[in-house]
């Protein structure tokens, strides 16, 4: 998962903390085996928090590969937010 990959990068403490906190919540949502049970999670809030943490990381802290991967992940977050209501 992209969160695990980002955790291996040396990031400023603020970015690392925000990423860790938002990543933990997002993991809880996406790892829930029963989508019906996952409705108690705030999927929009979890994805928004992760998106904010992700986009707050300055490009200078990321290699070129991570910059393009980050763009792909932000697109996927948007797509999941649109699809989520139809999955629950």
C-alpha atoms as an extended CHARMM CRD file, in Angstrom:
* protein
*
        88  EXT
         1         1  UNK       CA              0.0000000000        0.0000000000        0.0000000000  PROA      1               0.0000000000
         2         2  UNK       CA              1.1560000000        3.5130000000       -0.7470000000  PROA      2               0.0000000000
         3         3  UNK       CA              0.9570000000        4.4910000000        2.9160000000  PROA      3               0.0000000000
         4         4  UNK       CA              3.5660000000        1.8510000000        3.8160000000  PROA      4               0.0000000000
         5         5  UNK       CA              5.7830000000        3.0740000000        1.0110000000  PROA      5               0.0000000000
         6         6  UNK       CA              5.6060000000        6.6820000000        2.1990000000  PROA      6               0.0000000000
         7         7  UNK       CA              6.4760000000        5.6260000000        5.7220000000  PROA      7               0.0000000000
         8         8  UNK       CA              9.9010000000        4.5790000000        4.4600000000  PROA      8               0.0000000000
         9         9  UNK       CA             10.7270000000        8.1120000000        3.2620000000  PROA      9               0.0000000000
        10        10  UNK       CA             12.4920000000       10.5810000000        5.5150000000  PROA      10              0.0000000000
        11        11  UNK       CA              9.8050000000       13.2630000000        5.8760000000  PROA      11              0.0000000000
        12        12  UNK       CA              9.5450000000       16.2800000000        8.1680000000  PROA      12              0.0000000000
        13        13  UNK       CA              8.0310000000       15.3590000000       11.5380000000  PROA      13              0.0000000000
        14        14  UNK       CA              4.7660000000       17.2440000000       10.8960000000  PROA      14              0.0000000000
        15        15  UNK       CA              4.2200000000       15.4470000000        7.5780000000  PROA      15              0.0000000000
        16        16  UNK       CA              5.1160000000       12.0810000000        9.0750000000  PROA      16              0.0000000000
        17        17  UNK       CA              2.6990000000       12.5470000000       11.9890000000  PROA      17              0.0000000000
        18        18  UNK       CA             -0.1870000000       13.6860000000        9.7590000000  PROA      18              0.0000000000
        19        19  UNK       CA              0.4850000000       10.8560000000        7.3320000000  PROA      19              0.0000000000
        20        20  UNK       CA              0.6550000000        8.2720000000       10.1070000000  PROA      20              0.0000000000
        21        21  UNK       CA             -2.5530000000        9.4400000000       11.7980000000  PROA      21              0.0000000000
        22        22  UNK       CA             -4.5760000000        9.7460000000        8.6140000000  PROA      22              0.0000000000
        23        23  UNK       CA             -3.1050000000        6.5380000000        7.1970000000  PROA      23              0.0000000000
        24        24  UNK       CA             -4.0990000000        4.5990000000       10.3000000000  PROA      24              0.0000000000
        25        25  UNK       CA             -7.7240000000        5.7230000000        9.9930000000  PROA      25              0.0000000000
        26        26  UNK       CA             -7.8010000000        5.0490000000        6.2580000000  PROA      26              0.0000000000
        27        27  UNK       CA             -6.4010000000        1.5600000000        6.8220000000  PROA      27              0.0000000000
        28        28  UNK       CA             -9.2240000000        0.8400000000        9.2790000000  PROA      28              0.0000000000
        29        29  UNK       CA            -11.7560000000        1.7050000000        6.6110000000  PROA      29              0.0000000000
        30        30  UNK       CA            -10.2190000000       -0.1140000000        3.6570000000  PROA      30              0.0000000000
        31        31  UNK       CA             -9.2510000000       -3.2250000000        5.6150000000  PROA      31              0.0000000000
        32        32  UNK       CA            -12.7850000000       -3.7210000000        6.9730000000  PROA      32              0.0000000000
        33        33  UNK       CA            -13.8530000000       -7.1220000000        5.6200000000  PROA      33              0.0000000000
        34        34  UNK       CA            -17.5510000000       -6.2580000000        5.7380000000  PROA      34              0.0000000000
        35        35  UNK       CA            -18.5090000000       -3.0940000000        3.8560000000  PROA      35              0.0000000000
        36        36  UNK       CA            -21.7760000000       -2.8910000000        5.7620000000  PROA      36              0.0000000000
        37        37  UNK       CA            -19.8290000000       -2.7680000000        9.0300000000  PROA      37              0.0000000000
        38        38  UNK       CA            -17.5050000000       -0.1370000000        7.5970000000  PROA      38              0.0000000000
        39        39  UNK       CA            -20.2940000000        2.4140000000        7.4250000000  PROA      39              0.0000000000
        40        40  UNK       CA            -19.5540000000        3.4190000000       11.0120000000  PROA      40              0.0000000000
        41        41  UNK       CA            -16.2880000000        4.8540000000        9.7370000000  PROA      41              0.0000000000
        42        42  UNK       CA            -16.2780000000        8.3120000000        8.2540000000  PROA      42              0.0000000000
        43        43  UNK       CA            -14.8960000000        7.3360000000        4.8400000000  PROA      43              0.0000000000
        44        44  UNK       CA            -15.0430000000       10.8920000000        3.5350000000  PROA      44              0.0000000000
        45        45  UNK       CA            -13.2470000000       12.2020000000        6.5900000000  PROA      45              0.0000000000
        46        46  UNK       CA            -10.6000000000        9.4750000000        6.4370000000  PROA      46              0.0000000000
        47        47  UNK       CA             -9.9190000000       10.0220000000        2.7540000000  PROA      47              0.0000000000
        48        48  UNK       CA             -9.9360000000       13.8070000000        3.1080000000  PROA      48              0.0000000000
        49        49  UNK       CA             -7.4650000000       13.6750000000        5.9980000000  PROA      49              0.0000000000
        50        50  UNK       CA             -5.1730000000       11.3380000000        4.0750000000  PROA      50              0.0000000000
        51        51  UNK       CA             -5.4550000000       13.4800000000        0.9270000000  PROA      51              0.0000000000
        52        52  UNK       CA             -4.5200000000       16.5970000000        2.9190000000  PROA      52              0.0000000000
        53        53  UNK       CA             -1.5650000000       14.8280000000        4.5170000000  PROA      53              0.0000000000
        54        54  UNK       CA             -0.4620000000       13.5320000000        1.1470000000  PROA      54              0.0000000000
        55        55  UNK       CA             -0.6890000000       16.8520000000       -0.6500000000  PROA      55              0.0000000000
        56        56  UNK       CA              1.0130000000       18.7230000000        2.1900000000  PROA      56              0.0000000000
        57        57  UNK       CA              4.2320000000       16.8250000000        1.5130000000  PROA      57              0.0000000000
        58        58  UNK       CA              6.3750000000       19.1110000000       -0.6060000000  PROA      58              0.0000000000
        59        59  UNK       CA              7.5980000000       17.6910000000       -3.8860000000  PROA      59              0.0000000000
        60        60  UNK       CA             11.1690000000       18.3950000000       -2.8070000000  PROA      60              0.0000000000
        61        61  UNK       CA             10.7620000000       15.5980000000       -0.2280000000  PROA      61              0.0000000000
        62        62  UNK       CA              9.7020000000       13.0880000000       -2.8780000000  PROA      62              0.0000000000
        63        63  UNK       CA             11.5500000000       11.4690000000       -5.7360000000  PROA      63              0.0000000000
        64        64  UNK       CA             10.0720000000       11.8890000000       -9.2170000000  PROA      64              0.0000000000
        65        65  UNK       CA              8.4880000000        8.4240000000       -9.0180000000  PROA      65              0.0000000000
        66        66  UNK       CA              6.6930000000        9.3100000000       -5.7940000000  PROA      66              0.0000000000
        67        67  UNK       CA              5.3950000000       12.5870000000       -7.2190000000  PROA      67              0.0000000000
        68        68  UNK       CA              3.6690000000       10.8000000000      -10.0990000000  PROA      68              0.0000000000
        69        69  UNK       CA              2.4500000000        8.0330000000       -7.7860000000  PROA      69              0.0000000000
        70        70  UNK       CA              1.0300000000       10.6320000000       -5.4090000000  PROA      70              0.0000000000
        71        71  UNK       CA             -0.9160000000       12.1920000000       -8.2950000000  PROA      71              0.0000000000
        72        72  UNK       CA             -2.3300000000        8.7670000000       -9.1580000000  PROA      72              0.0000000000
        73        73  UNK       CA             -3.3350000000        8.1380000000       -5.5400000000  PROA      73              0.0000000000
        74        74  UNK       CA             -5.1250000000       11.4800000000       -5.2420000000  PROA      74              0.0000000000
        75        75  UNK       CA             -7.0890000000       10.6100000000       -8.4030000000  PROA      75              0.0000000000
        76        76  UNK       CA             -8.0080000000        7.2420000000       -6.9000000000  PROA      76              0.0000000000
        77        77  UNK       CA             -9.1800000000        8.8520000000       -3.6690000000  PROA      77              0.0000000000
        78        78  UNK       CA            -11.5240000000       11.0430000000       -5.6820000000  PROA      78              0.0000000000
        79        79  UNK       CA            -12.8720000000        8.0190000000       -7.5870000000  PROA      79              0.0000000000
        80        80  UNK       CA            -13.4300000000        5.9970000000       -4.4000000000  PROA      80              0.0000000000
        81        81  UNK       CA            -15.2830000000        8.8800000000       -2.7540000000  PROA      81              0.0000000000
        82        82  UNK       CA            -17.6700000000        8.9730000000       -5.7120000000  PROA      82              0.0000000000
        83        83  UNK       CA            -18.1950000000        5.1830000000       -5.6970000000  PROA      83              0.0000000000
        84        84  UNK       CA            -18.3930000000        4.5940000000       -1.9400000000  PROA      84              0.0000000000
        85        85  UNK       CA            -22.1380000000        5.3190000000       -1.5400000000  PROA      85              0.0000000000
        86        86  UNK       CA            -22.9940000000        2.6660000000       -4.1200000000  PROA      86              0.0000000000
        87        87  UNK       CA            -20.8740000000        0.0590000000       -2.3120000000  PROA      87              0.0000000000
        88        88  UNK       CA            -22.5490000000        0.3520000000        1.0740000000  PROA      88              0.0000000000
